[in-house]
């Protein structure tokens, strides 16, 4: 088997030839390339080792930097997530507080509505009870009021008649041409009507008519053609009798209700 490290006739050793001529020269000639090759391999190995170490150091630095960057991102992500969780927890707590407050407000409002409903029901029951108690009085009041309104209508018609006659009487009084006897006739008819008519008797119109006949001497100017511009006291009495009619109506109703 051939020895690659010791090829035939390549080893540096003395030639077996006795003269020592060409063999030694070739052996030394091969030694230089072998030494150069060995030196090259040594240099190349050393430079390669340096390059490997340099690349290894660069790789280690890149790995360390990348690891630091990952750790920084990891811690930043953790911090951000913690802040987000804290914010969400705070918002959740606020929402729970608002929900609790809203629930309490609803409960309070519900209770208030229940109390108000109860009060309204009690007031309604009281009103219905009062209505049942007042209903007979109301029926009696309406019945009496209807009767008095009939009396009031008759009194109103009577006052209209008296107003027309008094207006005519005052016009005769103020006239320079109409006879005095006609005025006296109207006055007597009014006094008789006031004494026999029950409505006029209730209003006690007789005394007022006498007062008018004695003291109402007012007349309009000479050229006056409007009969309603004559007289003053008569118009005051007519307005007074209207008010008495209205007052008597309610007094009669009140008396009728109290007597029931």
C-alpha positions in Angstrom: 0.0 0.0 0.0 1.4 3.4 -1.0 2.2 5.9 1.7 1.0 9.3 0.6 3.1 11.0 3.1 6.1 9.1 2.0 6.1 8.6 -1.8 8.9 6.8 -3.4 11.9 8.9 -4.0 10.1 12.0 -2.6 11.2 11.7 1.0 14.0 13.8 2.0 16.7 11.4 2.7 20.1 10.5 1.4 20.1 8.8 -2.0 21.1 5.2 -2.0 23.3 5.8 -4.8 26.9 5.9 -3.9 27.9 8.9 -5.8 25.1 11.1 -4.1 24.9 13.2 -7.2 21.5 13.8 -8.9 19.4 12.3 -6.2 20.3 14.8 -3.5 19.8 17.7 -5.9 16.2 16.6 -6.8 15.4 16.0 -3.2 16.4 19.5 -2.2 14.5 20.9 -5.2 11.3 19.3 -4.0 11.8 20.6 -0.5 11.2 24.2 -1.4 7.7 23.7 -2.9 6.8 21.5 0.0 7.8 24.1 2.5 6.0 26.7 0.6 2.9 24.6 0.4 3.2 23.9 4.2 3.7 27.6 4.9 0.7 28.5 2.7 -1.4 25.9 4.4 -0.4 27.3 7.8 -1.0 30.9 6.8 -4.3 30.0 5.1 -5.4 28.0 8.1 -4.5 31.0 10.4 -6.3 33.5 8.3 -9.3 31.2 7.9 -9.4 30.8 11.7 -9.3 34.6 12.0 -12.1 35.0 9.5 -14.1 32.3 11.3 -13.5 34.0 14.6 -14.4 37.4 13.1 -17.6 36.0 11.6 -18.4 34.2 14.7 -17.9 37.4 16.8 -20.0 39.3 14.3 -22.7 36.6 14.4 -22.6 36.6 18.2 -22.9 40.4 18.3 -25.8 40.3 15.8 -27.4 37.5 17.8 -26.9 39.5 21.1 -28.3 42.7 19.5 -31.3 40.7 18.0 -31.8 39.1 21.4 -31.7 42.5 23.1 -34.1 43.9 20.5 -36.5 41.0 21.1 -36.3 41.4 24.8 -36.9 45.2 24.5 -39.9 44.5 22.3 -41.1 41.8 24.7 -40.9 44.1 27.7 -42.5 47.0 25.7 -45.3 44.6 24.6 -45.7 43.4 28.2 -45.8 47.0 29.5 -48.3 48.0 26.8 -50.5 45.0 27.6 -50.3 45.8 31.3 -51.3 49.4 30.6 -54.1 48.2 28.4 -55.3 45.8 31.0 -55.1 48.5 33.7 -57.1 50.9 31.4 -59.7 48.2 30.7 -59.9 47.4 34.3 -60.5 51.1 35.1 -63.1 51.4 32.4 -64.8 48.2 33.6 -64.9 49.5 37.1 -66.3 52.8 36.0 -68.9 51.0 33.9 -69.8 48.8 36.8 -70.1 51.9 39.0 -72.3 53.6 36.4 -74.4 50.5 36.0 -74.8 50.2 39.8 -75.8 53.9 40.0 -78.2 53.5 37.1 -79.7 50.4 38.7 -80.1 52.3 42.0 -81.7 55.2 40.2 -84.1 52.9 38.5 -84.9 51.2 41.7 -85.5 54.5 43.5 -87.6 55.8 40.5 -89.6 52.6 40.6 -90.2 53.0 44.3 -91.2 56.6 43.8 -93.6 55.7 41.0 -95.1 53.0 43.2 -95.6 55.5 46.0 -97.1 58.1 43.6 -99.4 55.4 42.2 -100.5 54.5 45.7 -101.1 58.1 46.6 -103.1 58.6 43.3 -105.2 55.6 44.0 -105.9 56.8 47.5 -106.8 60.3 46.2 -109.0 58.7 43.5 -110.7 56.6 46.1 -111.2 59.7 48.3 -112.5 61.7 45.4 -114.9 58.9 44.4 -116.2 58.7 48.0 -116.7 62.5 48.1 -118.3 62.3 44.7 -120.8 59.7 46.0 -121.5 61.9 49.0 -121.8 65.1 46.9 -123.9 63.5 44.2 -127.2 63.8 46.0 -126.3 67.4 46.9 -125.4 68.1 43.3 -128.7 66.7 42.1 -130.5 68.8 44.6 -128.4 71.9 43.7 -129.1 71.4 40.0 -132.8 71.0 40.6 -133.0 74.1 42.7 -130.8 76.0 40.3 -133.1 75.1 37.4 -136.1 76.4 39.4 -134.3 79.6 40.2 -133.3 80.0 36.6 -136.9 79.9 35.7 -137.6 82.6 38.2 -134.6 84.6 36.9 -135.9 84.4 33.4 -139.3 85.7 34.5 -137.5 88.5 36.5 -135.5 89.4 33.4 -138.6 89.7 31.3 -140.2 91.8 34.0 -137.3 94.1 34.2 -137.3 94.5 30.4 -140.9 95.5 30.5 -140.3 98.0 33.3 -137.3 99.4 31.5 -139.4 100.1 28.4 -142.2 101.7 30.4 -139.8 103.8 32.5 -138.0 104.9 29.4 -141.3 106.1 27.9 -142.3 107.7 31.2 -139.0 109.7 31.4 -139.4 110.7 27.7 -142.9 112.1 28.5 -141.5 113.8 31.6 -138.8 115.5 29.4 -141.2 116.4 26.6 -142.6 119.9 26.3 -145.6 118.8 24.3 -146.9 115.5 25.8 -149.5 115.8 28.5 -148.6 115.2 32.2 -151.6 112.9 32.6 -150.1 110.3 30.3 -147.0 110.2 32.5 -149.0 109.8 35.7 -151.0 107.0 34.1 -147.8 105.1 33.3 -146.5 105.7 36.8 -149.8 104.3 38.3 -149.7 101.2 36.1 -146.1 100.5 37.1 -146.8 100.9 40.8 -149.8 98.5 40.5 -147.8 96.0 38.6 -145.0 96.1 41.2 -147.5 95.5 44.0 -149.3 92.5 42.3 -146.5 90.7 40.5 -144.7 88.2 42.8 -141.3 88.7 41.1 -141.6 92.5 41.5 -142.7 92.0 45.1 -139.6 89.8 45.8 -137.4 92.6 44.4 -139.3 95.3 46.3 -139.6 97.4 43.2 -142.4 99.6 44.5 -140.2 101.7 46.8 -137.6 102.1 44.0 -140.3 103.2 41.5 -141.6 105.8 44.0 -138.0 107.1 44.4 -137.6 107.3 40.7 -140.9 109.2 40.1 -140.0 111.7 42.8 -136.3 112.4 42.2 -135.3 111.4 38.6 -135.7 114.7 36.8 -132.7 114.4 34.4 -133.3 115.0 30.7 -131.1 115.2 27.7 -130.6 118.4 25.7 -133.4 120.1 23.8 -132.5 118.5 20.5 -132.2 115.0 22.0 -134.1 112.3 20.1 -132.7 109.2 21.9 -135.1 108.3 24.8 -132.3 106.3 26.5 -130.4 109.5 27.2 -133.1 110.7 29.5 -133.0 109.8 33.2 -130.2 108.8 35.5 -131.7 107.3 38.7 -134.0 104.9 36.7 -130.9 103.4 35.0 -129.2 102.9 38.4 -132.3 101.2 39.8 -132.6 98.9 36.7 -128.9 97.8 37.1 -129.4 97.3 40.8 -132.5 95.1 40.3 -130.5 93.0 37.8 -127.8 92.4 40.4 -130.5 91.6 43.1 -132.0 89.0 40.7 -128.7 87.3 40.3 -128.0 87.4 44.1 -131.4 86.2 45.0 -131.1 83.2 42.8 -128.0 81.9 44.5 -129.3 82.7 48.0 -132.5 80.8 47.3 -130.4 77.8 46.0 -128.2 78.0 49.1 -131.2 78.1 51.4 -132.8 75.1 49.6 -129.6 73.0 49.9 -129.1 73.8 53.6 -132.7 72.9 54.4 -132.3 69.4 52.9 
